[in-house]
Amino acid sequence: MHLGLIGYGNIATLLPRILGQQGALPSRIDVLVRPGRADAARAAFGETVVTVHEDTATFIASAPALVVEAATHMAVKTSVLECLRAGLPVLIVSVGALADATLEAAVRDAAEAGHTQAHLSSGAVGGIDMLAAARLSGITSVAYTSRKPPMAWRGTPAEDLLDLASLTEATTFYQGTARAAATDYPKNANVAATIALAGAGFEATEVRMVADPAVSANIHEFTLRSGALDFTVTLEGKPSPENPKTSLSTVYALARTVLNQTALITV
C-alpha cells in the first residue's frame, strides 16, 4: 500500500520497521514535515526509503491510501484538516488535540467535506472496542487512572504540586474530567481523550493522575459500568528503547490498523 506519514519522530520512524518485520512494508511512503526539516527527516528514517515533503499540497498530491498523523496537536489543527478536506483518510495519534471541542468539530466537518474518515488510534490503551460497544447500551460511569513513576511527570504541572524526587508513596495529584485533564496536561492527554471519545465523552469521563514511586512503568487503568457489561482494564506499558516517552504499544497499535487496510481477514 501507499502510506503517508505526518511527522518524523520515534513513532513515525518505528512504524515502517514494524510493518517490514511483518512482511508488509508499504510499496511507497511519503512523509510530511515542517519547512526546513527534510534532511533531518531523511536521516531519522535511515535505511527506510521515503519521499519527504515540506509542503502539504505536494504531500496530498502524492495521494497516499492512508495518512498516519504522528506529530503534534498543531498538525491536527493544520495538515490533518487539509488532508481530510482533500479526501484522504487519516489515522490520528495526537487524539488529545480533540479535547478542544472546536477542533473536534473541525475534524468532523473536514472529513464530511472530503467524503472520508478520521480514525482515532487506540494508542497505549486497550479495551476500546468493548468501551465503544458498551456506549451503545448506555454508560453509567467511566473512570481512568494514569499511574507513573514520579520522574515520568517531569515537565508537567505536577512539578509545581509535588516534590517528585522525594515521594515515598503513591500520591494522587490530579482528579477531574477528561477535558480538563487534556487541557492541563496536554503531553499526557492522548489516552484520556481516546477513552472519552470512545465512551461517555470528555465531561463524563473521570480522570486521576498518580505519581507512584513503587512502579517502574506507565500504567493505564480504566473501569467501566454500563448497561451491557462492567469491566476494568489495566495495562503496563513498555517504553520504546529509542524514546522512553513513547509507549511501544502505541506504535504496534498503529501497525495493526495499517495492516488491516490490506489484510484479507481483519480482527
Residue frames as qw, qx, qy, qz and C-alpha x, y, z in Angstrom:
[[0.000, 0.886, 0.463, 0.000, 0.00, 0.00, 0.00],
 [0.326, 0.526, -0.048, 0.784, 0.96, 3.66, -0.29],
 [0.496, -0.649, -0.472, 0.331, 1.37, 5.12, 3.21],
 [0.146, 0.745, -0.051, 0.649, 1.53, 8.77, 4.17],
 [0.606, -0.428, -0.460, 0.487, 3.13, 9.90, 7.43],
 [0.025, -0.888, 0.006, -0.458, 2.93, 13.27, 9.14],
 [0.528, -0.774, 0.331, -0.114, 5.97, 13.67, 11.36],
 [0.713, 0.445, -0.518, 0.158, 9.35, 12.00, 11.67],
 [0.382, -0.612, 0.547, -0.425, 9.66, 11.27, 15.38],
 [0.215, -0.278, 0.928, -0.125, 10.04, 7.91, 17.07],
 [0.641, 0.310, 0.597, -0.369, 6.51, 6.72, 16.28],
 [0.623, 0.693, -0.087, -0.353, 6.70, 7.64, 12.60],
 [0.280, 0.641, -0.706, -0.111, 10.14, 6.10, 12.05],
 [0.316, -0.204, 0.902, -0.210, 9.46, 2.92, 14.02],
 [0.725, 0.329, 0.344, -0.499, 6.16, 2.16, 12.26],
 [0.690, 0.556, -0.374, -0.274, 7.67, 1.22, 8.85],
 [0.111, 0.459, -0.870, 0.141, 10.22, -1.01, 10.55],
 [0.497, 0.017, 0.751, -0.435, 7.48, -2.93, 12.35],
 [0.758, 0.476, 0.086, -0.437, 5.49, -3.26, 9.11],
 [0.469, 0.605, -0.630, -0.131, 8.62, -4.53, 7.38],
 [0.169, -0.302, 0.899, -0.269, 9.14, -7.15, 10.09],
 [0.626, 0.253, 0.606, -0.420, 5.62, -8.38, 9.29],
 [0.402, 0.118, 0.748, 0.514, 6.44, -8.64, 5.60],
 [0.184, 0.795, 0.572, 0.081, 4.17, -5.69, 4.85],
 [0.286, -0.415, 0.069, 0.861, 6.48, -2.74, 4.19],
 [0.437, 0.763, 0.284, -0.383, 4.43, -0.21, 2.18],
 [0.718, 0.410, 0.341, 0.447, 5.29, 0.00, -1.52],
 [0.275, 0.553, 0.014, 0.787, 5.69, 3.75, -1.10],
 [0.417, -0.657, -0.459, 0.429, 5.99, 6.04, 1.92],
 [0.197, 0.650, 0.088, 0.728, 5.51, 9.80, 1.69],
 [0.484, -0.471, -0.480, 0.559, 6.35, 11.93, 4.72],
 [0.033, 0.849, 0.188, 0.493, 5.17, 15.46, 5.53],
 [0.588, -0.358, -0.324, 0.648, 7.44, 17.59, 7.73],
 [0.059, -0.924, -0.162, 0.341, 7.77, 21.24, 8.65],
 [0.532, 0.815, -0.113, 0.200, 9.72, 23.51, 6.27],
 [0.067, 0.791, -0.553, 0.254, 13.45, 23.15, 6.72],
 [0.648, -0.392, 0.601, -0.255, 13.20, 19.67, 8.26],
 [0.880, 0.366, -0.187, -0.238, 13.55, 17.48, 5.16],
 [0.477, 0.518, -0.677, 0.215, 17.19, 16.49, 5.69],
 [0.283, -0.331, 0.719, -0.541, 16.59, 15.72, 9.37],
 [0.834, 0.086, 0.237, -0.490, 13.60, 13.58, 8.41],
 [0.801, 0.431, -0.407, -0.083, 15.56, 11.56, 5.84],
 [0.213, 0.474, -0.760, 0.390, 18.27, 10.95, 8.42],
 [0.525, -0.216, 0.564, -0.600, 15.71, 9.87, 11.02],
 [0.908, 0.191, 0.065, -0.368, 14.21, 7.24, 8.71],
 [0.478, -0.479, 0.708, 0.199, 17.67, 5.81, 8.00],
 [0.163, -0.129, 0.873, 0.442, 17.53, 2.92, 5.54],
 [0.352, 0.577, 0.714, -0.183, 13.77, 3.20, 5.10],
 [0.219, 0.162, 0.460, 0.845, 13.15, 4.74, 1.69],
 [0.076, 0.739, 0.562, -0.364, 10.79, 7.70, 1.96],
 [0.258, 0.524, 0.302, 0.753, 9.78, 10.70, -0.12],
 [0.272, -0.493, -0.457, 0.688, 9.82, 13.80, 2.06],
 [0.097, 0.706, 0.404, 0.573, 7.58, 16.82, 1.52],
 [0.226, -0.194, -0.384, 0.874, 7.79, 20.20, 3.22],
 [0.325, 0.043, -0.139, -0.934, 4.56, 21.35, 1.59],
 [0.512, 0.172, 0.721, -0.435, 1.12, 19.94, 2.43],
 [0.654, 0.543, -0.036, -0.526, -0.16, 20.40, -1.13],
 [0.444, 0.498, -0.720, -0.193, 2.53, 18.20, -2.70],
 [0.176, -0.138, 0.924, -0.310, 2.06, 15.63, 0.05],
 [0.610, 0.345, 0.474, -0.533, -1.67, 15.47, -0.69],
 [0.595, 0.591, -0.318, -0.442, -0.96, 15.29, -4.43],
 [0.095, 0.389, -0.916, -0.042, 1.09, 12.13, -3.85],
 [0.754, -0.106, -0.246, -0.600, -2.28, 10.52, -2.91],
 [0.033, 0.225, -0.933, 0.277, -1.44, 8.06, -0.13],
 [0.494, -0.331, -0.736, -0.324, -4.10, 5.42, 0.58],
 [0.596, -0.708, -0.372, 0.073, -3.87, 6.21, 4.31],
 [0.195, 0.680, -0.316, 0.633, -2.26, 9.07, 6.22],
 [0.695, -0.468, -0.463, 0.289, -0.94, 8.50, 9.74],
 [0.051, -0.862, 0.153, -0.481, -0.55, 11.62, 11.86],
 [0.830, -0.326, -0.284, 0.353, 2.32, 11.01, 14.27],
 [0.360, 0.481, -0.111, 0.792, 3.37, 14.56, 15.02],
 [0.106, -0.101, -0.486, 0.861, 1.73, 17.11, 17.33],
 [0.180, 0.652, 0.626, -0.388, -1.57, 18.71, 18.25],
 [0.133, 0.643, -0.169, -0.735, -0.69, 21.51, 15.84],
 [0.003, 0.141, -0.838, -0.527, -0.51, 19.02, 12.99],
 [0.120, 0.486, 0.863, -0.072, -4.10, 18.01, 13.72],
 [0.118, 0.756, 0.296, -0.571, -5.15, 21.68, 13.53],
 [0.176, 0.682, -0.372, -0.605, -3.42, 22.18, 10.18],
 [0.161, 0.342, -0.828, -0.414, -2.20, 19.33, 7.99],
 [0.186, 0.206, 0.951, -0.136, -4.75, 16.77, 9.17],
 [0.380, 0.623, 0.400, -0.555, -7.65, 19.08, 8.32],
 [0.310, 0.612, -0.428, -0.589, -6.20, 19.74, 4.86],
 [0.024, 0.173, -0.961, -0.215, -5.74, 16.03, 4.17],
 [0.274, 0.385, 0.828, -0.303, -9.30, 15.24, 5.24],
 [0.387, 0.673, 0.127, -0.617, -10.77, 18.01, 3.09],
 [0.265, 0.531, -0.644, -0.483, -8.80, 16.58, 0.17],
 [0.891, 0.072, -0.199, -0.401, -10.43, 13.19, 0.69],
 [0.489, 0.350, -0.764, 0.235, -7.53, 11.35, 2.33],
 [0.781, -0.539, -0.290, -0.122, -8.38, 9.10, 5.28],
 [0.159, 0.647, -0.522, 0.533, -6.28, 10.00, 8.34],
 [0.775, -0.372, -0.484, 0.165, -5.33, 7.93, 11.38],
 [0.082, -0.828, 0.196, -0.519, -4.77, 10.36, 14.26],
 [0.661, -0.063, -0.594, 0.455, -2.27, 9.63, 17.03],
 [0.117, 0.080, -0.354, 0.925, -2.49, 13.02, 18.78],
 [0.270, -0.563, -0.743, -0.242, -6.02, 12.27, 19.97],
 [0.323, -0.529, -0.459, 0.636, -5.66, 14.66, 22.90],
 [0.072, -0.015, 0.226, 0.971, -5.96, 17.55, 20.47],
 [0.292, -0.421, -0.653, -0.558, -9.66, 16.76, 20.16],
 [0.290, -0.507, -0.625, 0.518, -10.26, 17.84, 23.75],
 [0.070, 0.286, -0.069, -0.953, -10.66, 21.20, 22.03],
 [0.481, 0.485, 0.684, -0.257, -14.35, 20.96, 21.12],
 [0.383, 0.783, -0.095, -0.481, -13.89, 23.45, 18.28],
 [0.083, 0.520, -0.786, -0.324, -11.13, 21.33, 16.74],
 [0.372, 0.115, 0.917, -0.082, -13.15, 18.13, 17.16],
 [0.505, 0.672, 0.400, -0.365, -15.97, 19.78, 15.21],
 [0.265, 0.761, -0.402, -0.436, -13.50, 20.97, 12.56],
 [0.160, -0.283, 0.926, 0.191, -12.18, 17.43, 12.10],
 [0.451, 0.397, 0.778, -0.182, -15.72, 16.13, 11.64],
 [0.418, 0.794, 0.112, -0.426, -16.52, 18.91, 9.16],
 [0.097, 0.654, -0.636, -0.397, -13.30, 18.31, 7.19],
 [0.287, -0.049, 0.952, 0.096, -13.98, 14.58, 6.94],
 [0.468, 0.592, 0.596, -0.274, -17.53, 15.25, 5.78],
 [0.310, 0.815, -0.162, -0.462, -16.33, 17.76, 3.21],
 [0.094, 0.552, -0.772, -0.300, -13.78, 15.29, 1.86],
 [0.901, 0.051, -0.171, -0.395, -16.17, 12.30, 1.96],
 [0.593, 0.299, -0.698, 0.267, -13.61, 10.40, 4.01],
 [0.749, -0.600, -0.274, -0.060, -12.93, 9.40, 7.63],
 [0.025, 0.688, -0.567, 0.452, -10.72, 10.42, 10.54],
 [0.857, -0.216, -0.467, 0.028, -9.70, 7.35, 12.52],
 [0.322, -0.799, 0.375, -0.342, -8.52, 7.67, 16.12],
 [0.561, 0.288, -0.750, 0.200, -5.69, 5.40, 17.20],
 [0.773, -0.560, -0.284, -0.091, -6.27, 3.39, 20.39],
 [0.094, 0.798, -0.450, 0.389, -2.66, 4.20, 21.20],
 [0.157, 0.372, -0.818, 0.410, -1.34, 2.97, 24.53],
 [0.495, -0.060, 0.585, -0.639, -4.68, 1.72, 25.91],
 [0.147, -0.061, -0.937, -0.311, -6.72, -1.43, 25.25],
 [0.072, 0.445, 0.825, -0.340, -10.36, -2.39, 25.59],
 [0.172, 0.297, -0.079, -0.936, -11.50, 0.46, 23.37],
 [0.299, -0.104, -0.770, -0.554, -13.59, -1.87, 21.20],
 [0.327, -0.463, -0.817, 0.104, -15.72, -3.01, 24.14],
 [0.096, -0.421, -0.322, 0.843, -15.87, 0.51, 25.58],
 [0.224, 0.155, -0.353, -0.895, -17.28, 1.81, 22.30],
 [0.370, -0.245, -0.832, -0.333, -19.71, -1.12, 22.13],
 [0.263, -0.440, -0.725, 0.460, -20.84, -0.55, 25.72],
 [0.051, 0.200, 0.045, -0.977, -21.62, 3.08, 24.89],
 [0.360, -0.147, -0.609, -0.691, -24.48, 1.84, 22.71],
 [0.483, -0.414, -0.772, 0.020, -26.06, 0.18, 25.76],
 [0.330, -0.865, -0.075, -0.371, -25.75, 3.28, 27.95],
 [0.570, 0.208, -0.528, 0.595, -22.74, 4.07, 30.14],
 [0.531, -0.779, -0.332, 0.029, -23.18, 4.65, 33.85],
 [0.309, -0.900, 0.260, 0.162, -19.60, 5.67, 34.57],
 [0.834, 0.375, -0.157, 0.373, -16.04, 5.60, 33.22],
 [0.409, -0.883, 0.219, 0.073, -13.02, 6.28, 35.42],
 [0.797, 0.464, -0.211, 0.325, -9.43, 6.37, 34.12],
 [0.555, -0.787, 0.199, 0.182, -6.25, 6.35, 36.21],
 [0.652, 0.637, -0.299, 0.284, -2.80, 7.19, 34.84],
 [0.719, -0.665, 0.175, 0.100, -0.12, 5.89, 37.22],
 [0.677, 0.614, -0.249, 0.321, 3.52, 6.66, 36.51],
 [0.688, -0.225, -0.276, 0.632, 6.86, 6.80, 38.33],
 [0.165, -0.846, -0.222, 0.455, 7.28, 10.27, 39.86],
 [0.249, -0.502, 0.374, 0.739, 10.01, 11.41, 37.48],
 [0.279, 0.341, 0.757, 0.483, 7.84, 10.50, 34.48],
 [0.014, 0.871, 0.490, -0.027, 5.73, 13.52, 35.44],
 [0.362, -0.469, 0.111, 0.798, 8.62, 15.95, 34.99],
 [0.076, 0.009, 0.484, 0.872, 7.80, 18.76, 32.62],
 [0.264, -0.570, -0.673, -0.390, 4.13, 18.77, 33.66],
 [0.308, -0.677, 0.065, -0.665, 2.20, 20.89, 36.20],
 [0.868, -0.391, -0.303, 0.041, 2.76, 18.03, 38.68],
 [0.611, 0.181, -0.308, 0.706, 6.18, 19.53, 39.34],
 [0.094, -0.470, 0.135, -0.867, 4.50, 22.55, 40.89],
 [0.732, -0.447, -0.124, -0.499, 2.31, 20.39, 43.12],
 [0.946, -0.320, 0.016, 0.056, 4.73, 17.74, 44.35],
 [0.138, -0.748, 0.638, 0.121, 8.37, 17.24, 45.20],
 [0.903, 0.271, -0.230, -0.241, 8.66, 14.42, 42.69],
 [0.494, 0.496, -0.669, 0.252, 12.20, 13.42, 43.63],
 [0.056, -0.292, 0.758, -0.581, 11.36, 12.80, 47.30],
 [0.766, -0.152, -0.094, -0.617, 7.99, 10.98, 47.08],
 [0.100, -0.287, 0.930, -0.204, 7.84, 7.81, 49.18],
 [0.359, 0.316, 0.850, -0.222, 4.27, 6.73, 48.50],
 [0.173, 0.451, 0.682, 0.550, 1.68, 6.89, 45.73],
 [0.008, 0.471, 0.303, -0.828, 0.18, 10.37, 45.53],
 [0.301, 0.659, 0.629, 0.281, -2.85, 11.44, 43.53],
 [0.229, -0.341, -0.027, 0.911, -2.19, 14.97, 42.34],
 [0.283, 0.105, -0.326, -0.896, -4.99, 15.39, 39.81],
 [0.193, 0.371, 0.903, -0.099, -8.65, 14.45, 39.71],
 [0.298, 0.484, 0.053, -0.821, -11.12, 15.91, 37.23],
 [0.775, 0.510, 0.258, -0.270, -12.78, 15.49, 33.84],
 [0.770, 0.124, 0.412, 0.472, -11.04, 14.17, 30.77],
 [0.355, 0.835, 0.187, 0.377, -11.42, 17.54, 29.06],
 [0.291, -0.933, 0.198, -0.078, -9.74, 19.39, 31.92],
 [0.784, -0.373, 0.406, 0.284, -7.01, 16.74, 32.12],
 [0.701, 0.406, 0.358, 0.465, -6.29, 17.03, 28.40],
 [0.142, 0.931, 0.067, 0.329, -6.16, 20.82, 28.69],
 [0.435, -0.853, 0.282, -0.067, -3.97, 20.95, 31.79],
 [0.575, -0.424, 0.666, 0.216, -1.72, 18.01, 30.85],
 [0.675, 0.602, -0.147, -0.399, -1.57, 18.06, 27.03],
 [0.251, 0.544, -0.796, -0.081, 1.54, 15.85, 26.88],
 [0.121, -0.043, 0.962, -0.243, -0.36, 13.14, 28.76],
 [0.510, 0.239, 0.215, -0.798, -3.75, 13.65, 27.13],
 [0.413, 0.218, -0.695, -0.546, -3.99, 11.04, 24.40],
 [0.211, -0.140, -0.964, 0.084, -5.18, 8.07, 26.47],
 [0.139, 0.400, 0.589, -0.688, -7.72, 10.09, 28.45],
 [0.388, 0.401, -0.180, -0.810, -9.04, 11.62, 25.23],
 [0.343, 0.111, -0.852, -0.379, -9.30, 8.24, 23.49],
 [0.089, -0.275, -0.906, 0.308, -11.27, 6.77, 26.39],
 [0.217, 0.449, 0.341, -0.797, -13.53, 9.83, 26.47],
 [0.396, 0.356, -0.400, -0.746, -14.24, 9.83, 22.74],
 [0.337, 0.017, -0.913, -0.228, -14.91, 6.09, 22.64],
 [0.238, -0.346, -0.858, 0.295, -17.09, 6.15, 25.74],
 [0.128, -0.741, -0.609, 0.253, -19.02, 8.68, 27.79],
 [0.219, 0.878, 0.141, 0.401, -17.48, 11.89, 26.43],
 [0.415, 0.409, -0.377, 0.720, -14.98, 14.37, 27.84],
 [0.322, -0.521, 0.229, -0.757, -17.16, 15.81, 30.60],
 [0.870, -0.310, 0.014, -0.383, -18.46, 12.46, 31.92],
 [0.877, 0.150, -0.370, 0.269, -15.10, 10.65, 31.97],
 [0.523, -0.839, 0.152, -0.017, -13.30, 10.87, 35.32],
 [0.706, 0.492, -0.358, 0.362, -9.51, 11.08, 35.34],
 [0.632, -0.753, 0.149, 0.103, -6.97, 10.54, 38.12],
 [0.603, 0.626, -0.399, 0.294, -3.24, 11.07, 37.78],
 [0.802, -0.592, 0.081, 0.023, -0.93, 9.39, 40.25],
 [0.315, 0.705, -0.599, 0.211, 2.80, 9.67, 40.93],
 [0.926, -0.337, 0.073, -0.154, 3.84, 6.32, 42.37],
 [0.000, -0.737, 0.676, -0.003, 7.44, 5.53, 43.41],
 [0.665, -0.169, 0.715, -0.131, 6.53, 1.83, 43.66],
 [0.803, 0.485, 0.346, -0.003, 6.07, 1.41, 39.90],
 [0.406, -0.427, 0.478, 0.651, 8.67, 1.49, 37.15],
 [0.187, 0.242, 0.719, 0.624, 6.36, 1.67, 34.12],
 [0.336, 0.014, -0.029, -0.941, 3.45, 3.76, 32.91],
 [0.073, 0.265, 0.955, -0.109, 0.22, 2.06, 33.97],
 [0.369, -0.076, -0.241, -0.894, -3.14, 2.81, 32.37],
 [0.010, -0.268, -0.942, 0.202, -6.32, 1.58, 34.04],
 [0.374, -0.091, -0.070, -0.921, -9.96, 2.33, 33.40],
 [0.147, 0.240, 0.915, -0.289, -13.17, 0.96, 34.86],
 [0.317, -0.106, -0.436, -0.836, -16.47, 0.94, 33.01],
 [0.278, 0.299, 0.810, -0.420, -20.02, 0.47, 34.26],
 [0.305, 0.150, -0.425, -0.839, -22.68, 0.13, 31.55],
 [0.777, 0.074, 0.167, -0.602, -25.95, -1.49, 30.58],
 [0.853, 0.331, -0.369, -0.162, -24.21, -4.26, 28.64],
 [0.864, -0.046, -0.352, 0.358, -21.17, -5.06, 30.80],
 [0.346, -0.913, 0.215, -0.031, -18.84, -3.88, 33.53],
 [0.912, 0.120, -0.101, 0.380, -15.07, -4.28, 33.28],
 [0.295, -0.890, 0.258, 0.232, -11.68, -2.99, 34.32],
 [0.822, 0.476, -0.078, 0.304, -8.67, -2.87, 32.00],
 [0.432, -0.826, 0.278, 0.234, -5.12, -2.47, 33.30],
 [0.817, 0.499, -0.043, 0.285, -2.12, -2.14, 31.01],
 [0.537, -0.698, 0.229, 0.414, 1.53, -1.73, 31.91],
 [0.605, 0.793, -0.062, -0.005, 3.23, -0.01, 29.02],
 [0.778, -0.239, 0.221, 0.537, 6.79, -0.67, 27.91],
 [0.086, 0.871, -0.118, -0.468, 8.77, 2.31, 26.62],
 [0.772, 0.615, -0.079, 0.136, 10.44, 2.49, 23.25],
 [0.788, -0.284, 0.025, 0.546, 14.20, 1.89, 23.67],
 [0.445, 0.347, 0.200, 0.801, 14.85, 4.87, 21.40],
 [0.151, -0.417, 0.042, -0.895, 12.50, 7.28, 23.18],
 [0.142, -0.180, -0.875, 0.427, 11.24, 6.37, 26.67],
 [0.311, 0.248, 0.266, -0.878, 8.38, 8.88, 26.29],
 [0.608, 0.181, -0.457, -0.623, 6.88, 6.71, 23.54],
 [0.711, -0.114, 0.623, -0.306, 4.91, 3.61, 24.52],
 [0.078, -0.199, 0.879, 0.425, 5.73, 0.69, 22.26],
 [0.301, 0.433, 0.837, -0.141, 2.08, -0.34, 22.37],
 [0.298, 0.733, 0.105, -0.603, 1.16, 2.91, 20.60],
 [0.178, 0.531, -0.635, -0.532, 3.29, 2.02, 17.59],
 [0.097, 0.022, 0.987, 0.126, 2.11, -1.60, 17.49],
 [0.341, 0.575, 0.615, -0.417, -1.50, -0.43, 17.66],
 [0.318, 0.701, -0.211, -0.603, -0.81, 1.77, 14.64],
 [0.040, 0.335, -0.869, -0.361, 0.85, -1.11, 12.81],
 [0.281, 0.280, 0.907, -0.144, -2.21, -3.29, 13.42],
 [0.389, 0.702, 0.318, -0.505, -4.50, -0.66, 11.94],
 [0.246, 0.647, -0.495, -0.525, -2.29, -0.20, 8.88],
 [0.096, -0.150, 0.967, 0.182, -2.02, -3.97, 8.36],
 [0.376, 0.434, 0.754, -0.317, -5.81, -4.23, 8.50],
 [0.358, 0.636, -0.106, -0.675, -6.06, -1.95, 5.47],
 [0.465, 0.464, -0.639, -0.400, -4.83, -4.73, 3.21],
 [0.229, -0.152, 0.942, -0.193, -5.45, -7.93, 5.22],
 [0.386, -0.143, -0.745, -0.526, -7.90, -10.44, 3.76],
 [0.576, -0.581, -0.574, -0.040, -9.27, -11.16, 7.24],
 [0.088, 0.523, -0.324, 0.784, -9.21, -8.45, 9.90],
 [0.547, -0.504, -0.633, 0.213, -9.68, -8.61, 13.66]]
